[in-house]
Amino acid sequence: VRTGNAIAWITCLAITILLMVIAIYRTLSGKRDIKNVLITFFAVIFLSVFSIQIVNFMIWMVNVTVATVGQNALNSLTSAAGGISLEIGKLTGAQIMAFPFQHPETLGSAMPFHSNFIKPALGELTGSARYANGGILALLFAAAGWFLLMLLCAARLFVLCVGTIFAPVYISMSMLSNRVEPAVGWLMLMVRSVFVQLLWVFVWASMIWINVSYAKANLSDTLGFVAAGANSIMLFIIAYLTYRFWFKPSVGQIIQPATLAGALVIENVGKATAAVGKLVEAVGMITLQPEIVGVGAGIKTGGDKLKTTGEALKEASKQAPEKLSPGGAIDALHSRAQQRYEKHREEQKKKEQRRYWKYGEKFIIRDIETGLPVEVPAPPAGYEYAGMWPPA
């Protein structure tokens, strides 16, 4: 996290601590159930304080896998090029774009991306476009695929940065509302945004494999494509997969800013767990092993419980709009704040009404309906002594 992002994160963390102090005060005042608040407190304090470390650790794990898979693919390309030594971590953006389309024999030259498709006028003299094929239409097709993927990459980086910076304040709302859905929703959004990079590196490695395997052979006899054509299609495949499994679900979470669709995440995790349990149970039945059947049944039961919990949380939150616009979010926040304020005023009013004064040997209270003083033989139960009558 850079300096500016760190300052923003520290500011959010300070606000989070303030919100937590308020929640603890409310708990100690007896206005909240202490057990539920403490359970949520430990989850929220961990996610809030260590949100950057959590995201960084996930990114580190993904980067290790990306480096391994990417380097293996790059080694196969450099081996076909005559043993040129390249490191995946030192590749430029232009090289990452060009290598799936560049013929291995030209790998040692600084070959522009477009030269893989269009043969320049001086190509015969420079020898830099000996294997160019496809023409302007192929170039536009491949460039459009890279551009679409670039937009998705930029969106991913934006979600990671903003999600990490504002995690403390956002997750602390989980404690104030005593609901775990916001924390679960945030965690799933970060996990999905980090691990989508694995999809990209595996597809990029597949494109390198296609290039190495078929760079010297025209695939028209079998597939009707040269390697460059096949890899151009692969770009749109990876863009679609990114949209389907990252962009679309992430937008579905973001447009529900109150909970980040945490209840739906819990429900889906429960469904997936139950499905795994059924599979394990089926394997145990097929192999006639009751121990495995029991394990599968236990996993399935746990998944069903988790699914039920998610469904219950969704049902409980149906009063709020499923999709909140910025204006709708402000209206919802104002409505909840107004309800709390009016409830607080009502409690204060009742507290003020439940007082008594002494007037000589007599006791005076105010009538709850009219507010007029009324003489009573003894102070009512639950009333507080307010001094001598008349009040100052």
C-alpha positions in Angstrom: 0.0 0.0 0.0 1.5 3.3 -1.0 1.7 6.4 1.2 -1.5 8.0 0.2 -3.4 4.7 0.5 -1.9 4.1 3.9 -3.0 7.5 5.2 -6.5 6.8 4.0 -6.5 3.3 5.6 -5.2 4.7 8.9 -7.9 7.3 8.9 -10.6 4.7 8.3 -9.0 2.5 11.0 -9.3 5.5 13.5 -13.0 5.9 12.6 -13.4 2.2 13.1 -11.9 2.3 16.6 -14.3 5.1 17.5 -17.3 3.1 16.3 -16.1 0.1 18.3 -15.8 2.2 21.4 -19.4 3.4 20.9 -20.6 -0.2 20.4 -18.7 -1.3 23.6 -20.2 1.5 25.6 -23.7 0.5 24.4 -23.0 -3.0 25.4 -21.8 -2.1 28.9 -24.9 0.1 29.2 -27.0 -3.0 28.9 -28.5 -2.0 25.5 -27.1 -4.8 23.6 -26.7 -8.6 24.1 -23.1 -8.9 25.2 -22.5 -12.4 23.8 -23.4 -11.6 20.2 -21.5 -8.3 20.3 -18.4 -10.0 21.6 -18.5 -12.7 18.9 -18.9 -10.1 16.2 -16.3 -7.9 17.9 -13.4 -10.3 17.6 -14.2 -11.1 14.0 -14.4 -7.4 13.1 -11.3 -6.3 15.0 -9.3 -9.0 13.3 -10.6 -8.1 9.8 -10.3 -4.3 10.4 -6.8 -4.1 11.9 -5.3 -6.8 9.7 -7.3 -6.1 6.5 -4.2 -5.0 4.6 -2.2 -8.0 5.8 -5.0 -10.3 4.8 -5.2 -9.0 1.3 -1.4 -8.9 1.0 -1.1 -12.5 2.1 -3.6 -13.6 -0.5 -1.8 -11.6 -3.2 1.5 -13.2 -2.1 0.1 -16.7 -2.4 -1.3 -15.9 -5.9 1.9 -14.3 -7.0 3.9 -17.4 -6.1 1.6 -19.5 -8.2 1.6 -17.0 -11.0 5.4 -16.8 -11.0 5.7 -20.6 -11.1 3.1 -21.2 -13.9 4.2 -18.2 -15.9 7.9 -19.0 -15.7 7.3 -22.6 -16.8 5.4 -21.3 -19.9 8.1 -18.8 -20.6 10.8 -21.4 -20.4 9.0 -23.5 -23.0 8.9 -20.4 -25.3 12.6 -19.4 -24.7 13.7 -23.1 -25.2 12.0 -23.1 -28.6 13.8 -19.8 -29.4 17.2 -21.3 -28.8 17.7 -21.0 -25.1 17.2 -17.2 -24.5 17.0 -16.5 -20.8 13.9 -14.5 -19.6 12.4 -14.0 -16.2 8.6 -13.7 -15.8 8.9 -11.0 -13.2 11.0 -8.7 -15.5 8.7 -8.9 -18.5 7.2 -5.6 -19.7 3.5 -5.2 -20.6 4.4 -5.1 -24.2 6.2 -8.4 -24.0 3.3 -10.1 -22.1 1.0 -9.0 -24.9 3.3 -9.9 -27.8 4.8 -13.3 -26.7 1.6 -15.4 -27.3 1.7 -14.1 -30.9 5.4 -13.8 -31.6 7.2 -16.5 -33.4 9.9 -18.1 -31.2 12.6 -17.6 -33.9 12.1 -13.8 -33.6 12.0 -13.8 -29.7 15.5 -12.2 -29.5 14.3 -9.0 -31.3 12.3 -6.1 -29.9 9.3 -6.9 -32.1 6.3 -4.5 -31.8 2.9 -6.1 -31.1 1.5 -5.0 -34.5 4.4 -6.6 -36.4 3.0 -10.0 -35.5 0.1 -9.3 -37.8 1.1 -6.7 -40.3 4.2 -6.9 -42.4 5.8 -3.4 -42.5 7.1 -1.9 -45.8 10.6 -2.4 -44.6 9.9 -5.8 -43.3 12.1 -7.5 -45.9 15.0 -5.3 -45.0 14.8 -5.5 -41.2 13.6 -9.1 -41.0 11.4 -8.1 -38.0 8.2 -9.3 -39.6 9.1 -12.5 -41.3 6.2 -14.4 -39.7 3.6 -11.6 -39.7 0.2 -12.9 -40.7 -3.4 -12.0 -40.6 -3.3 -8.3 -41.6 -5.1 -5.4 -40.2 -8.3 -7.3 -39.3 -6.4 -9.9 -37.3 -4.6 -7.1 -35.5 -7.8 -5.2 -34.6 -9.3 -8.5 -33.4 -6.4 -9.3 -31.1 -6.0 -5.7 -29.9 -9.7 -5.5 -29.0 -9.3 -8.7 -26.9 -6.3 -7.2 -25.0 -8.1 -3.9 -24.6 -11.2 -5.6 -23.1 -9.0 -7.6 -20.7 -7.2 -4.4 -19.8 -10.4 -2.7 -18.7 -11.3 -5.7 -16.5 -7.8 -5.6 -15.0 -8.1 -1.9 -14.2 -11.5 -2.6 -12.6 -10.0 -5.4 -10.5 -7.2 -3.1 -9.2 -9.7 -0.4 -8.3 -11.8 -2.9 -6.3 -8.7 -4.2 -4.5 -7.5 -0.8 -3.6 -10.8 0.7 -2.5 -11.9 -2.5 -0.7 -8.7 -2.7 1.3 -8.6 1.0 2.2 -12.2 1.3 3.4 -12.3 -2.2 5.0 -12.0 -1.0 8.6 -14.9 1.5 8.5 -17.0 -0.8 6.4 -16.5 -3.9 8.5 -17.0 -2.1 11.7 -20.6 -1.5 10.6 -20.9 -5.3 11.0 -20.4 -4.8 14.7 -22.7 -1.9 15.1 -25.5 -3.7 13.4 -24.5 -7.0 15.0 -24.6 -8.7 11.6 -21.9 -10.8 10.1 -23.0 -10.4 6.5 -20.9 -7.2 5.7 -17.7 -8.9 6.9 -18.4 -12.1 5.0 -19.3 -10.0 1.9 -16.1 -8.0 2.1 -13.9 -11.1 2.5 -15.5 -12.8 -0.5 -15.1 -9.7 -2.7 -11.4 -9.6 -1.8 -10.9 -13.3 -2.3 -12.6 -13.2 -5.7 -10.7 -10.1 -6.8 -7.3 -11.6 -5.8 -7.7 -15.1 -7.1 -9.0 -14.1 -10.5 -5.4 -13.5 -11.4 -4.9 -17.3 -11.4 -7.4 -17.6 -14.2 -5.4 -15.1 -16.3 -2.0 -16.8 -15.8 -3.3 -20.2 -16.7 -4.9 -18.9 -19.9 -1.8 -16.9 -20.8 0.3 -20.1 -20.2 -2.1 -22.0 -22.5 -1.6 -19.3 -25.2 2.1 -19.7 -24.9 1.8 -23.4 -25.3 -0.4 -22.9 -28.4 2.2 -20.5 -29.8 5.2 -22.9 -29.1 3.4 -26.0 -30.4 2.0 -24.5 -33.6 4.0 -21.5 -34.5 5.7 -23.3 -37.3 2.6 -25.1 -38.5 -0.4 -23.8 -40.2 -3.5 -25.2 -38.4 -5.8 -24.7 -41.3 -5.6 -28.4 -42.0 -7.1 -29.2 -38.6 -8.6 -26.2 -36.9 -8.6 -23.6 -39.6 -6.5 -21.2 -37.5 -2.9 -20.3 -37.2 -1.6 -19.9 -33.6 -2.2 -16.1 -33.7 -5.8 -16.7 -34.6 -6.4 -19.3 -31.9 -4.8 -17.0 -29.3 -6.9 -14.1 -30.4 -10.0 -16.2 -29.6 -8.4 -17.2 -26.3 -8.3 -13.5 -25.3 -12.1 -13.2 -25.7 -12.5 -16.5 -23.8 -10.5 -15.2 -20.8 -12.4 -11.9 -21.0 -15.7 -13.7 -20.8 -14.6 -15.9 -18.0 -13.4 -12.9 -16.0 -16.8 -11.2 -16.6 -18.8 -14.3 -15.7 -16.9 -15.3 -12.6 -15.5 -12.0 -11.3 -17.0 -8.9 -12.7 -20.7 -9.8 -12.7 -20.7 -11.3 -9.1 -18.6 -8.4 -7.8 -21.0 -5.8 -9.2 -23.8 -7.8 -7.7 -22.1 -7.4 -4.3 -21.1 -3.7 -4.8 -24.6 -2.6 -5.7 -25.7 -3.9 -2.2 -23.4 -1.6 -0.1 -25.2 -2.3 3.1 -24.1 -5.9 3.3 -22.1 -6.7 0.1 -24.5 -9.5 -0.4 -23.0 -11.4 2.6 -26.2 -13.4 3.1 -26.1 -14.7 -0.5 -22.4 -15.6 -0.1 -23.2 -17.6 3.1 -26.0 -19.3 1.3 -23.9 -20.2 -1.7 -21.1 -21.5 0.4 -23.6 -23.6 2.2 -24.9 -25.0 -1.1 -21.4 -25.8 -2.3 -20.5 -27.5 1.0 -23.6 -29.6 0.9 -22.8 -30.6 -2.7 -19.3 -31.7 -1.6 -20.9 -33.6 1.2 -23.2 -35.4 -1.2 -20.3 -36.3 -3.5 -18.3 -37.7 -0.6 -21.3 -39.6 0.7 -21.9 -41.1 -2.8 -18.2 -42.2 -3.0 -18.6 -43.9 0.3 -21.7 -45.7 -0.9 -20.1 -46.8 -4.1 -17.0 -48.1 -2.3 -19.2 -49.6 0.5 -17.3 -47.7 3.2 -19.6 -46.5 6.0 -16.9 -44.3 7.5 -16.8 -42.2 4.3 -20.6 -42.2 4.1 -20.6 -40.8 7.7 -18.1 -38.1 6.8 -20.0 -37.1 3.7 -23.3 -36.9 5.7 -21.6 -34.7 8.3 -20.3 -32.3 5.6 -23.7 -32.3 3.9 -25.5 -31.5 7.2 -23.1 -28.6 7.9 -23.6 -27.2 4.4 -27.4 -27.4 4.8 -27.2 -25.5 8.1 -25.0 -22.9 6.5 -27.4 -22.6 3.6 -30.3 -22.2 6.0 -28.5 -19.5 7.9 -27.9 -17.6 4.7 -31.5 -17.9 3.7 -32.6 -16.7 7.1 -30.3 -13.7 6.8 -31.6 -12.9 3.4 -35.2 -13.1 4.6 -34.4 -10.8 7.6 -32.9 -8.2 5.3 -35.8 -8.2 2.7 -37.1 -5.0 4.2 -34.1 -3.1 2.8 -33.9 -2.7 -1.0 -31.9 -5.4 -2.7 -30.2 -2.9 -5.0 -29.4 0.5 -3.5 -28.5 3.5 -5.6 -26.4 6.2 -3.9 -29.6 8.2 -3.2 -31.4 5.1 -1.9 -28.5 4.3 0.4 -28.6 7.8 1.9 -32.4 7.5 2.3 -32.1 4.1 4.0 -29.3 5.5 6.3 -31.5 8.6 7.2 -34.5 6.4 7.9 -32.6 4.1 10.3 -30.9 7.1 12.0 -34.3 8.8 12.4 -35.8 5.6 13.9 -33.0 5.4 16.4 -33.2 9.1 17.2 -36.9 9.0 17.8 -36.6 5.9 20.0 -33.9 7.7 22.0 -36.1 10.7 22.5 -39.0 8.6 23.6 -36.8 6.8 26.2 -35.5 10.2 27.4 -39.0 11.5 27.7 -40.2 8.5 29.7 -37.1 8.8 31.9 -37.9 12.4 32.6 -41.5 11.6 33.4 -40.5 8.9 35.9 -39.3 11.3 38.5 -40.7 12.5 41.9 -40.3 15.5 44.1 -40.9 16.1 47.8 -43.1 18.9 49.0 -42.9 18.9 52.7 -44.1 15.4 53.7 -45.8 14.9 50.4 -44.6 13.4 47.1 -45.3 14.9 43.7 -45.1 13.3 40.3 -46.1 14.5 36.8 -49.0 12.9 35.1 -47.7 11.0 32.0 -50.6 12.1 29.8 -51.0 15.8 30.8 -47.6 16.6 32.4 -49.5 18.2 35.4 -48.2 17.7 39.0 -50.1 15.0 40.9 -49.8 14.3 44.7 -49.2 10.6 45.6 -48.9 9.0 49.0 -45.5 7.3 48.2 -42.9 7.4 45.3 -43.9 4.9 42.6 -41.6 2.0 41.9 -39.0 2.8 39.3 -39.2 6.6 39.8 -36.1 8.7 40.6 -35.9 11.4 43.2 -35.5 14.8 41.5 -35.4 17.1 44.5 -37.8 19.5 46.2 -40.9 20.8 44.6 -41.3 23.0 42.7 -38.3 22.2 40.5 -35.8 25.0 39.8 
